[in-house]
Amino acid sequence: MLTMAFSNKLLTVVRNCVLSVAAAYLSITTISIFGSEYSKEDIDPIIVQILFTKSDIGLISRVIPQIRSDEEDNIYFLLNRNKETGKAVSKKEFIKIFGKKGEDKLPDYYHSTSRSTSDGSAYETIRKNPMDCSWVEVRKESELVGYKLVHSKGLTKQAISLNEKIIKTSVDACNTITVLEHVNSNLWIGTGYQGDHGNGPGQGVVIQSRKVGKFVKNLEMEDWTSAIRLDPYTGMAWVAASYVIHEVDANGNKKSTYRFYHDFDQVTGRPTIYISKKPVRTNPFALVARKLSDNNRMEFYNVAKDINQDLWPSFDLYNFYMCCYIDPSIYPEPLNRLVPVLLKEIEAQVVKDLSSERNLWLQNYHQIFWAQTLCRFNDPRVLTYFKSNRVIKGAEFGSMAGNCIEKLEKISG
């Protein structure tokens, strides 16, 4: 057990070193790579706009860099009020239902100080430099209780302004005020924590009186609060904690919760993102299809659609996205049906014009990405391909082809 633990730790260290080198190199060549540690939330939409009609709820998410490379930047969702499940739709279909509001500029929480409510009230946030906040130990006598964010200038709460009038809030000085909304006589303040290792929920939603600023209630959220909008047809508020959507009554009580999952559209075969009240497991192969070239997606769907759901967990998305290394694990034999189309995909990444350093790197990176996936299949077709020397020539991270050949030959005996 100790040896295995040490080996796993060593593998993690090596992987992180490779990722650091990759991220540094690609930042220079302006090519996108995901050097940070993959988490399951990376593949979920982050809802920043919510719209309403009498029959439908509209949700807009920013681009998801982890899964989208050749599609529209924003992702548009349509949820019929009479159904428990909705799905991503085209921008054209979305605007047909919600009109010009579907074309509005999306909020920019990171760079703008303006926060507008659905009734048009334009607030301004007043926040001191968040870099002045740091974690300090909180002790009770000689016992460590935990850690707390403290502002170096002694600030405890922050304020906002409306028509140049200062309004005090119950939001800690070290959190970010992300969104604001008027719900009856109260002001709902969405918050989040922006730190070195990603965003956090902060204080969730702080509900306080609009007239006197008296604290009413704190609504805990799973993550950074990215949208709050009052439903004019029901009086309910829809609150997005990034990848989770809550329908909340005017008193701040959660009534319904929606989450996202990925699957194939059974009509078109395209990988699609759905939103549902009921917990539904994501199909990992729908995410693989998003990474494929358009020419290979339908063939991949026709092969992957019949894979038993019991096998889905064996295709680990963490290992799929955490490029680039040869993992010692092997996928179950029934997944070998995916090999032919994946071999087509790695060949599709060959760039005709390799005269520029950027194009050469682009080809190498994409081939390496698919090489690490292919090398998890104990299939003679994979070994034959890697021995053909047609893959990842001049790769920046050493000879992945050689490492893969060594791995597969050792397994096959």
ZAKEZA-597061 format. One line per field, with one value per residue (C-alpha): residue number from 1; x, y, z. Coordinates in pm, 1 decimal. Each point is the difference from the previous one (the first is absolute). Example, Ala and Ser with C-alpha at 12.3 -4.5 7.8 and 13.67 -1.06 7.14 Angstrom:
fivex <- 1 | 2
east <- 1230.0 | 137.0
north <- -450.0 | 344.0
up <- 780.0 | -66.0
# end
This chain:
fivex <- 1 | 2 | 3 | 4 | 5 | 6 | 7 | 8 | 9 | 10 | 11 | 12 | 13 | 14 | 15 | 16 | 17 | 18 | 19 | 20 | 21 | 22 | 23 | 24 | 25 | 26 | 27 | 28 | 29 | 30 | 31 | 32 | 33 | 34 | 35 | 36 | 37 | 38 | 39 | 40 | 41 | 42 | 43 | 44 | 45 | 46 | 47 | 48 | 49 | 50 | 51 | 52 | 53 | 54 | 55 | 56 | 57 | 58 | 59 | 60 | 61 | 62 | 63 | 64 | 65 | 66 | 67 | 68 | 69 | 70 | 71 | 72 | 73 | 74 | 75 | 76 | 77 | 78 | 79 | 80 | 81 | 82 | 83 | 84 | 85 | 86 | 87 | 88 | 89 | 90 | 91 | 92 | 93 | 94 | 95 | 96 | 97 | 98 | 99 | 100 | 101 | 102 | 103 | 104 | 105 | 106 | 107 | 108 | 109 | 110 | 111 | 112 | 113 | 114 | 115 | 116 | 117 | 118 | 119 | 120 | 121 | 122 | 123 | 124 | 125 | 126 | 127 | 128 | 129 | 130 | 131 | 132 | 133 | 134 | 135 | 136 | 137 | 138 | 139 | 140 | 141 | 142 | 143 | 144 | 145 | 146 | 147 | 148 | 149 | 150 | 151 | 152 | 153 | 154 | 155 | 156 | 157 | 158 | 159 | 160 | 161 | 162 | 163 | 164 | 165 | 166 | 167 | 168 | 169 | 170 | 171 | 172 | 173 | 174 | 175 | 176 | 177 | 178 | 179 | 180 | 181 | 182 | 183 | 184 | 185 | 186 | 187 | 188 | 189 | 190 | 191 | 192 | 193 | 194 | 195 | 196 | 197 | 198 | 199 | 200 | 201 | 202 | 203 | 204 | 205 | 206 | 207 | 208 | 209 | 210 | 211 | 212 | 213 | 214 | 215 | 216 | 217 | 218 | 219 | 220 | 221 | 222 | 223 | 224 | 225 | 226 | 227 | 228 | 229 | 230 | 231 | 232 | 233 | 234 | 235 | 236 | 237 | 238 | 239 | 240 | 241 | 242 | 243 | 244 | 245 | 246 | 247 | 248 | 249 | 250 | 251 | 252 | 253 | 254 | 255 | 256 | 257 | 258 | 259 | 260 | 261 | 262 | 263 | 264 | 265 | 266 | 267 | 268 | 269 | 270 | 271 | 272 | 273 | 274 | 275 | 276 | 277 | 278 | 279 | 280 | 281 | 282 | 283 | 284 | 285 | 286 | 287 | 288 | 289 | 290 | 291 | 292 | 293 | 294 | 295 | 296 | 297 | 298 | 299 | 300 | 301 | 302 | 303 | 304 | 305 | 306 | 307 | 308 | 309 | 310 | 311 | 312 | 313 | 314 | 315 | 316 | 317 | 318 | 319 | 320 | 321 | 322 | 323 | 324 | 325 | 326 | 327 | 328 | 329 | 330 | 331 | 332 | 333 | 334 | 335 | 336 | 337 | 338 | 339 | 340 | 341 | 342 | 343 | 344 | 345 | 346 | 347 | 348 | 349 | 350 | 351 | 352 | 353 | 354 | 355 | 356 | 357 | 358 | 359 | 360 | 361 | 362 | 363 | 364 | 365 | 366 | 367 | 368 | 369 | 370 | 371 | 372 | 373 | 374 | 375 | 376 | 377 | 378 | 379 | 380 | 381 | 382 | 383 | 384 | 385 | 386 | 387 | 388 | 389 | 390 | 391 | 392 | 393 | 394 | 395 | 396 | 397 | 398 | 399 | 400 | 401 | 402 | 403 | 404 | 405 | 406 | 407 | 408 | 409 | 410 | 411 | 412 | 413
east <- 0.0 | 282.3 | 175.0 | -320.6 | -67.5 | 353.7 | -38.7 | -327.4 | 154.1 | 299.4 | -231.7 | -188.8 | 324.4 | 119.2 | -339.0 | -3.8 | 350.9 | -103.2 | -309.3 | 202.6 | 238.6 | -293.5 | -178.4 | 314.3 | 78.8 | -353.5 | -38.6 | 290.6 | -145.2 | -351.2 | -161.4 | -259.0 | 74.3 | -148.7 | 290.8 | -208.2 | -130.7 | -317.5 | -315.1 | -346.5 | -139.1 | 228.1 | -239.8 | -314.8 | -146.4 | 31.4 | -333.1 | 30.6 | -333.5 | -357.9 | -301.3 | -372.1 | -311.5 | -337.1 | 86.1 | 381.5 | 314.0 | 309.7 | 353.4 | 323.0 | 345.7 | 337.5 | 231.3 | 133.8 | 368.2 | 46.1 | -248.1 | -64.7 | 246.5 | -193.3 | -349.7 | -170.0 | 144.7 | -320.0 | -222.5 | -377.3 | -244.3 | -375.0 | -211.6 | -374.2 | -188.5 | -209.6 | 302.6 | 264.4 | 274.8 | 134.3 | 298.3 | 243.5 | -142.3 | 140.2 | 34.0 | -247.7 | -264.2 | 65.0 | -39.4 | -317.2 | -155.5 | 162.8 | 57.8 | 276.8 | 58.0 | 173.9 | 257.3 | 76.8 | 359.6 | 65.1 | 103.0 | 369.9 | 46.3 | 377.4 | 64.4 | -316.4 | -123.7 | -358.9 | -274.4 | -352.6 | -323.4 | -279.0 | -202.7 | 285.0 | 154.1 | 370.3 | 219.6 | 374.2 | 219.5 | 248.7 | 274.5 | 354.4 | 279.0 | -80.9 | 373.8 | 14.3 | -187.6 | 191.1 | -72.3 | 97.9 | -13.2 | -282.3 | 95.1 | -185.2 | 255.2 | 260.9 | -233.2 | -26.6 | -365.1 | 44.2 | 79.8 | -172.5 | 36.1 | 105.8 | 44.8 | 335.0 | -161.6 | -243.4 | -308.4 | -273.7 | -295.1 | -39.0 | -245.9 | -173.8 | -150.5 | -325.0 | -34.6 | 309.8 | -163.9 | 214.3 | -170.8 | 159.0 | -7.1 | 70.1 | 251.9 | 349.8 | 264.8 | 197.5 | -286.4 | -117.6 | -350.0 | -89.3 | -368.3 | -289.1 | -377.4 | -311.2 | -243.1 | -300.0 | 131.9 | 337.1 | 333.5 | 158.0 | 377.9 | 185.2 | 356.4 | 306.6 | 357.9 | 269.4 | 323.9 | 329.5 | -141.9 | -338.5 | -332.7 | -203.7 | -354.2 | 90.3 | -311.9 | -240.2 | -291.8 | -32.0 | -360.5 | -51.6 | -264.9 | 10.4 | -109.4 | 223.6 | 249.5 | -97.7 | 127.1 | -285.7 | 147.0 | 297.9 | -68.2 | 285.2 | 118.9 | 223.4 | 230.6 | 50.1 | -347.4 | -7.7 | -360.3 | -314.5 | -319.8 | -358.3 | -256.8 | -269.4 | -256.0 | 27.1 | 172.1 | 270.7 | 369.2 | 236.0 | 349.0 | 301.1 | 293.0 | 209.1 | -87.7 | -304.3 | -332.5 | -245.5 | -359.9 | -49.3 | -310.9 | -11.1 | 87.5 | 327.9 | -107.0 | 125.2 | -288.2 | 158.4 | 354.0 | 128.2 | 334.4 | 170.8 | 105.4 | 152.1 | -138.3 | -60.8 | -311.5 | -188.8 | -129.9 | 306.0 | 277.2 | 168.0 | 151.5 | -244.0 | -20.5 | -324.9 | -143.4 | -218.9 | -173.0 | 77.0 | 361.0 | 129.2 | 346.4 | 218.9 | 94.5 | 380.7 | 0.8 | -214.2 | 290.4 | 250.4 | -215.9 | 25.7 | 376.3 | -24.3 | 9.1 | -344.5 | 67.2 | 49.3 | -274.5 | -287.6 | 205.7 | 111.3 | -361.6 | -114.0 | 268.1 | -27.0 | -379.4 | -35.7 | 275.4 | -154.8 | -34.6 | 171.7 | 319.8 | -23.1 | 192.0 | 292.0 | 59.4 | 135.6 | -41.7 | 279.9 | 250.2 | -155.7 | 49.9 | 325.3 | 233.4 | 264.8 | 152.5 | -21.9 | -217.8 | 58.1 | -373.6 | -190.5 | -362.7 | -230.9 | 8.8 | -358.2 | 116.9 | 237.1 | -281.3 | 97.7 | 352.2 | -60.8 | -163.5 | 259.7 | 275.6 | -175.2 | -5.0 | 370.6 | 65.2 | -243.7 | 228.4 | 274.0 | 50.5 | 86.8 | 200.8 | 273.2 | 211.3 | -80.2 | 102.9 | -357.2 | -145.7 | 265.8 | -78.3 | -374.6 | 34.0 | 228.6 | -228.4 | -319.2 | 170.2 | 143.7 | -346.3 | -154.7 | 309.9 | -41.6 | -361.3 | 77.6 | 276.5 | -256.4 | -145.6 | 161.5 | -75.5 | 247.6 | -111.6 | 131.9 | 338.0 | 29.1 | -78.2 | 259.7 | 262.6 | -71.3 | 177.6 | -272.0 | -86.3 | 135.6 | 327.9 | 216.7 | -233.0 | 114.5 | -48.7 | 215.0 | -100.5 | -353.9 | -17.2 | 295.1 | -147.8 | -331.1 | 164.2 | 191.9 | -317.6 | -213.0 | 271.9 | 48.1 | -375.2 | -29.6 | 300.8
north <- 0.0 | 240.5 | -72.5 | 55.5 | 327.6 | 117.3 | -96.6 | 188.2 | 304.5 | -15.9 | -29.7 | 309.0 | 196.4 | -102.9 | 81.9 | 344.1 | 70.9 | -93.7 | 216.4 | 294.4 | -26.9 | -30.5 | 300.2 | 212.9 | -93.7 | 49.1 | 335.2 | 116.5 | -140.2 | 132.5 | -341.7 | -95.0 | -287.9 | -91.5 | -18.4 | 18.9 | -307.9 | -130.0 | -9.6 | -123.1 | 355.2 | 94.1 | -160.3 | 170.6 | 328.4 | 314.2 | 179.4 | 379.9 | 103.6 | -115.0 | 104.4 | -74.1 | -36.7 | -126.5 | -351.8 | -20.8 | 68.0 | 104.3 | -46.0 | 128.5 | -132.5 | 128.1 | -221.5 | -312.5 | -8.6 | -358.9 | -142.7 | 252.9 | 87.7 | 53.1 | 110.1 | 324.7 | 172.8 | 12.6 | -297.8 | 50.2 | -217.4 | -28.6 | -139.0 | -32.1 | 71.6 | -315.5 | -230.1 | -119.5 | -12.1 | 261.0 | 10.2 | 219.1 | 159.2 | 213.6 | 374.4 | 47.5 | -212.6 | 175.8 | 350.1 | -107.3 | -57.2 | 271.8 | 268.5 | 259.4 | -75.6 | -314.8 | 219.5 | 224.9 | 27.6 | -248.4 | 127.5 | 35.5 | -55.2 | 7.7 | 331.3 | 208.3 | 169.2 | 33.3 | -233.6 | 42.8 | -152.9 | -120.1 | 317.1 | 212.5 | 125.8 | 56.8 | -55.6 | 51.4 | -217.7 | 169.4 | -240.9 | 45.7 | -197.5 | -371.3 | -72.4 | 160.8 | -303.7 | -295.1 | -316.5 | 11.3 | -266.4 | 20.1 | -142.0 | -55.8 | -3.8 | -248.0 | -191.9 | 74.6 | 60.2 | 74.3 | 277.2 | 328.0 | 256.0 | 335.4 | 331.9 | 160.4 | 343.2 | -126.2 | 10.8 | -244.6 | 82.6 | 170.7 | 246.9 | 60.4 | 315.5 | 84.3 | 344.6 | 104.2 | -100.6 | -233.6 | -318.2 | -219.2 | -376.9 | -309.5 | -125.3 | -64.1 | 233.0 | -293.0 | -142.8 | 115.0 | 136.3 | -179.4 | 75.5 | 199.9 | -37.3 | 155.4 | -256.8 | 174.7 | 238.0 | -171.8 | 24.1 | -332.4 | 17.5 | -283.3 | -52.2 | -206.8 | -40.7 | 45.5 | -166.0 | -132.6 | -348.4 | 89.3 | 142.9 | -89.9 | 62.2 | 289.1 | 76.4 | -134.4 | 241.8 | 268.9 | 120.0 | 337.9 | 270.5 | 254.5 | 287.9 | -29.5 | -266.3 | -233.5 | -355.5 | -243.4 | -333.2 | -174.5 | -248.3 | -250.3 | -87.6 | -271.9 | 239.5 | 356.2 | 157.2 | 85.2 | 112.5 | 101.5 | 94.6 | 49.5 | -192.3 | 258.6 | -273.5 | -191.1 | 229.6 | -264.0 | 79.6 | -207.9 | -15.0 | -149.7 | -125.2 | -28.5 | -356.1 | -49.9 | 181.5 | 48.9 | 119.1 | 191.7 | 155.0 | 363.5 | -99.9 | -158.2 | -365.9 | -231.9 | -177.1 | -165.4 | -76.3 | -60.3 | -146.9 | -63.0 | -321.4 | -95.3 | -256.3 | -59.6 | 139.8 | -313.5 | 166.5 | 181.7 | -200.6 | 324.0 | 35.0 | 214.2 | 155.6 | -52.0 | 156.3 | -207.3 | -6.7 | -369.4 | -111.7 | -140.4 | -143.8 | 162.3 | -216.1 | 41.4 | -92.3 | 303.7 | 208.6 | -195.5 | 71.6 | 374.8 | -25.7 | -184.7 | 153.8 | 51.3 | -273.3 | -263.7 | 90.2 | -192.3 | -316.1 | 27.0 | 44.2 | -307.7 | -206.3 | 151.9 | 19.6 | -370.6 | -16.8 | -127.9 | 265.6 | -233.5 | 63.4 | 379.8 | 41.9 | -195.3 | 284.4 | 253.2 | 360.5 | 113.3 | -212.9 | 102.6 | 373.5 | -2.6 | 3.0 | -119.5 | -323.8 | -377.0 | -134.7 | -362.3 | -76.7 | -187.0 | 40.7 | -305.1 | -206.3 | 92.0 | 359.0 | -111.6 | 65.0 | 368.4 | -55.7 | 27.2 | 344.1 | 127.0 | -110.5 | 204.7 | 296.2 | -5.0 | -8.3 | 289.6 | 217.6 | -2.7 | 361.4 | 51.7 | 318.5 | -60.4 | 296.4 | 192.7 | -93.7 | 50.2 | -246.1 | -256.1 | 33.5 | -12.8 | -330.7 | -143.2 | 103.0 | -142.7 | -321.4 | -36.3 | 58.2 | -282.3 | -217.1 | -10.5 | -111.0 | -266.0 | -143.6 | -102.2 | -258.9 | -344.1 | -46.0 | -129.8 | 275.4 | 262.1 | -170.4 | -31.2 | 368.6 | 117.9 | -221.0 | 163.9 | 318.9 | 215.9 | 160.7 | 288.3 | 47.9 | 252.3 | 14.2 | 246.7 | -241.0 | -286.7 | -313.0 | -81.4 | -246.3 | -192.0 | 1.0 | -125.8 | -279.9 | -107.1 | -0.3 | -196.7 | -254.8 | -63.3 | -57.6 | -229.7 | -200.1
up <- 0.0 | 86.1 | -329.6 | -196.4 | 182.8 | -74.7 | -367.2 | -30.3 | 163.6 | -231.9 | -301.5 | 114.3 | 39.6 | -346.8 | -151.7 | 160.8 | -126.0 | -353.2 | 24.6 | 128.3 | -293.9 | -239.2 | 142.7 | -10.2 | -358.7 | -121.7 | 171.2 | -211.6 | -321.0 | 84.2 | -34.2 | 261.1 | 234.8 | 333.4 | 237.3 | 313.8 | 175.9 | -162.2 | 212.3 | -90.8 | 3.1 | -291.8 | -247.4 | 132.4 | -127.9 | 210.8 | -25.8 | -5.2 | -150.9 | 66.2 | -210.8 | 20.1 | -211.8 | 111.9 | -114.0 | 6.8 | 201.6 | -193.2 | 134.6 | -153.1 | 86.7 | -102.4 | -201.0 | 171.2 | -106.7 | 115.7 | -249.7 | -277.9 | -272.4 | -321.7 | 99.9 | 105.8 | 305.0 | 203.8 | 75.8 | -4.3 | 195.5 | -30.7 | 284.2 | -45.4 | 322.5 | -44.8 | -31.1 | 242.2 | -263.3 | -241.9 | -233.6 | -188.6 | -314.4 | -279.8 | 45.5 | -286.0 | 174.9 | 330.7 | -144.0 | -179.9 | 343.9 | 211.5 | -260.4 | 23.3 | 368.1 | -117.9 | -173.8 | 299.4 | 114.7 | 279.1 | 346.1 | 73.3 | 371.5 | -8.3 | -173.7 | 45.2 | 317.4 | -130.6 | 121.0 | -138.5 | 127.5 | -229.7 | 64.6 | -136.6 | 325.2 | -65.4 | 305.7 | 29.6 | 217.3 | 230.4 | 88.5 | 117.1 | -158.2 | 59.4 | -7.0 | 343.7 | 136.2 | 141.5 | 197.1 | 366.0 | 269.6 | 248.5 | 338.4 | 322.9 | 276.4 | -129.2 | -232.3 | -374.4 | -90.3 | -370.9 | -245.4 | -80.1 | -278.0 | 142.0 | -178.4 | 76.4 | 44.7 | 260.8 | -223.5 | 94.7 | -230.3 | -335.7 | -146.9 | -333.1 | -144.7 | -182.4 | -156.0 | 197.2 | 329.2 | 211.1 | 116.9 | 265.6 | -49.1 | 207.1 | -256.2 | 134.3 | -139.5 | -141.1 | -207.7 | -342.1 | -57.6 | -323.0 | -70.1 | 146.3 | -25.3 | 152.3 | 141.0 | 151.4 | 268.3 | 31.4 | -177.5 | -88.0 | -23.0 | -171.2 | 119.1 | -71.9 | 107.8 | -262.0 | 106.2 | -128.8 | -58.5 | -151.5 | 106.8 | 305.0 | 127.9 | 231.6 | 203.7 | -259.9 | -33.4 | 266.1 | 35.4 | 165.8 | 19.8 | -283.2 | 224.8 | 304.6 | -103.0 | 284.4 | -43.7 | -65.7 | -104.1 | -151.7 | -281.0 | -23.8 | -349.3 | -144.7 | -181.6 | -123.7 | -48.5 | -368.8 | -60.0 | 190.8 | -179.8 | 121.1 | -202.7 | -84.2 | -68.0 | 328.2 | 251.3 | 49.8 | -33.4 | -212.7 | 147.9 | -174.9 | 205.5 | -315.0 | -107.1 | 227.8 | -46.5 | 286.9 | -13.4 | 326.0 | 155.0 | 108.3 | 358.0 | -108.7 | 12.5 | -276.4 | -173.8 | -303.9 | -110.8 | -352.6 | -105.5 | -332.2 | -168.6 | -335.5 | -241.8 | -368.9 | -164.7 | -101.5 | -318.6 | -135.0 | 169.0 | 105.1 | 349.1 | 196.5 | 346.8 | 188.9 | 315.5 | 229.1 | 338.8 | 31.6 | 52.3 | -330.2 | -59.6 | -264.8 | -297.0 | -21.0 | -368.9 | -81.0 | 130.4 | -206.2 | -306.2 | 65.9 | -36.4 | -331.5 | -346.7 | -155.7 | -257.2 | 271.0 | 247.0 | -156.4 | -44.6 | 361.7 | 113.5 | -193.2 | 174.2 | 348.1 | 35.0 | 83.1 | 262.1 | 321.6 | 269.4 | 244.8 | -197.6 | 6.7 | 328.8 | -145.8 | -245.9 | 246.0 | -114.3 | 230.0 | -191.0 | -331.5 | 58.7 | 197.2 | -296.9 | -69.0 | 128.2 | -44.4 | 278.6 | 108.7 | 9.9 | -271.5 | -103.4 | 5.8 | -320.1 | -106.8 | -50.3 | -274.9 | -245.8 | 28.0 | -130.8 | -379.2 | 17.8 | 248.8 | -237.7 | -269.0 | 234.7 | 76.6 | -374.7 | -49.9 | 213.9 | -263.3 | -108.4 | -366.2 | 52.2 | 257.8 | -104.5 | 318.6 | 353.1 | 114.8 | -251.5 | 86.5 | 368.0 | -65.7 | -183.1 | 266.4 | 284.4 | -153.1 | -99.3 | 349.4 | 147.4 | -201.5 | 39.4 | 377.9 | -43.2 | -259.6 | 213.3 | 262.3 | -239.0 | 0.0 | -368.1 | -264.5 | -238.0 | 242.3 | 35.1 | -379.3 | -40.5 | 250.1 | -161.0 | -335.4 | 114.5 | -150.3 | 329.4 | 213.6 | -183.4 | 177.6 | 300.7 | 262.7 | 293.1 | -118.6 | -184.5 | 110.1 | -285.9 | 141.6 | 348.7 | -135.0 | -197.4 | 310.4 | 207.5 | -248.9 | -78.2 | 370.1 | 46.0 | -301.2 | 117.5
# end
